Amino acid sequence: MIEHYFTCPHCWQRISVLIDKTISEQQYIEDCEVCCNPFLLKIRFKNSELTGFQAISIEQ
């Protein structure tokens, strides 16, 4: 597992998530720990190295 910091697409606060680097492609929905709004995470690893990360706003 690695901890990755990024900016919430809703409230612009810096937050973090724990990511399993043994899974090469991941996509799931999380809620911001500050504003509680949902966002879609798209994550990609190659040889256990983070090569892609997107936090995409989900409109309610």
KARAZI-V644209 format. One line per field, one symbol per residue. ss: DSSP state (a for helix, b for strand, c for the rest). phi: phi as a letter, one per 40 degrees, with the letter a starting at -180 (. if undefined). burial: I if it has 24 or more other C-alpha atoms within 12 Angstrom, else O. Layout:
ss=???
phi=???
burial=???
This chain:
ss=cbbbbbbccccccbbbbbbcccccbbbbbbbccccccbbbbbbbbbccbbbbbbbbbccc
phi=.bbbcabcccbgccbbbcbcccbcbbaabbbcccbgccacbbbbbbfgbcbaabbbcbcc
burial=OOOOOOIIIIOOOOOOIOIOOOOOOOOOOIIIOOOOOOIOIOIOOOOOOIOOIIIIOOOO
